[in-house]
Amino acid sequence: MKGTLELYRGNLLDVDCDAVVNAANSSLMGGGGVDGAIHRAAGPELKEACRPLAPCPTGEVRVTEGFGLGDRLIFHTVGPVWRGGNEGEAELLASCYRKCLDALIERELTSIVFPAISTGAYGFPVNEAAGVAVHECRPYAKKHDIKITLSAFDQQNATAIEGALESA
């Protein structure tokens, strides 16, 4: 393996990295959870930078400066709302990870931190979401000299990510 794929328990804003992934809504104007925390930490300039980039479709990524987050970039991605699993939710979630990792590599950056995309208000089952995250991130870590961190703010997501990392 060239790069690394690891779990971080805690606030993703505490991870030293080049890019922070924001689990955004399509308006990119901030919201609850990770999205709200990133917008608060980055400051009001973030909202102005996001305005011309919206709407962001599910599974896509938009990139802004980090503003109050220092030299880091923010990769805004919109995860799918869980609707039972038969409406392409897993593929849309996988696309979030791939598009962010492609953007990282295109920009010649070497480290990224992801939240547990879609597992909060969007209702994606944590074990399935963790499996998608690890399945999508592992090939990038094997092929590229990058550090990928999967962040879990709560024990349920941490346990799910640990399990996915161990079984992959």
N, C-alpha and C positions, 0 to 999 in steps of 0.2 A: 504494500500500500504506500503510495506517495504521500498523501495527505492524511488528515485525521478527521474522525467523526466522533464527537463526544457529547455527553449530557452535562448540562450545567443546571444546578438547582438554585433558583432565585430569580432576581430581576435581570432580564436580558440587557438592560442598560448598564449593568455593572460589568459586562463582558468586554474585554479589550479586543476590538475588531475593526475592520475597514467598513463593514456594512451591517446595519441593523435592519432586520425585516419587520415591517409593520403589518400586522393583520388588520388591514383597513376595510372600510366599507366603500362602496363604489363612488361615493361623493368625494372621498379623500379629505373631508373636512373635519375629521376627528370623531370620536365617539366614546364608547366605554372601553374598559379593559386595557389591553396593550395599546390600542389605537389612541385612547385618551391619554395614557401615560406618556407615550412618545410625543404627542402634540404638546402636552404641558411642558415636558423637558426641553423640547426643541424651541419652543416659543412661538409667538404670533407670526413670525416670518414664514414658518412652515405652511400655515394655512394659505398664505398668499402665493407661495410657490406651487402648492397643489392645485389651486383653482383652475389654471389653464390645462392641467393634465387630466381633469375629470370629465366625464365619468371613466372609471377604470372597470373593464369587464371582469367577471369572475375568472380566475385562472391566469390573469395577466399581471404585469408588473409595471410600475411607474417609479422613476428614480428622482430623488431630490437631494439637495445638500442636507447636512445634518443640523445646521444652525446652532442652537444651544447644545447640541450633542458633540461639538468639536469637529474634528476632521473627518468624522464618519459620514458615509452616505446613508440615506434611508431608502430602502426598497419597499415600496408600498405594494402589497398584493392582496387581492380580494379572494378569500376562500369561499367555498360553497356552503350554503345553508343545507343542513341534513334534512332530507325529505324521505327517509326510509332506505336509501341506498340503491334505488333502482333508477335514478335520474342522472347518472353519470357523475355523482358526487366524488367518488374516489379518483376518477381521471381528472376532474377539475382541481382537486387538491394536489394531485401529483404535478399538474401543470404549474401550480404556484411555486413549488420547490424547484422544478426544472428551469422555469423562466428566471427566477432569482439567481440560481447558480450560473445560468448562461450569462446573465448581466454582470455577475461578479467576474467571470472569466474574460468576457469581452472588455472589461475595464482594467484588466490585468491587476486585480486586487487579489488578496490572498486569505482573507478571513471574513466569516459571516456568522451571524447569530440569528436563529429562527425562534419565534415563539411556537407554541402548539397551535398552529393555524386551524381555525374553525371549531376548536373544541369547547369554546366558551359559549357565548350567546347563540352561535350558529348551530350548536347541538351535535356536532360530529362525534361519534363514539370515540373515546380516547384511545382505546387499544387499536382500533382500525386506523385512526389518524396517525398514531405513532408508527404503525407498520408501513404506511404510505411514506411517511417522512424518511424513515431509514432506508426503505427500498429505493427511493429516488436519490437520496444523498450519497449512499455508499459508492455507487459507480463513479461519481464525480471525485470523491476522496481517493479512490483507487487510481484514477487517471491523471489527476492534477495535484500539484503541491499546494494544497489549500487546507485551511482549518475550518471545519464546519461544526458549529456548536448548536445543539438542539436544547433550548432552554425550557425549563418547566418551573412555573411559579408555585404549583401546588403538588402535593404528594401523589395524587391520582395520575397526573400526566407524567411525573417523574418515574413512577413505577411502570407505566405503560411504555415509556421510551426505553427504560432499562431492559424490559422484557424484549422489545423489538431489536435492540442492539445485540442482546445475547443470542437470540434465535436466528439472526440473519447470518 
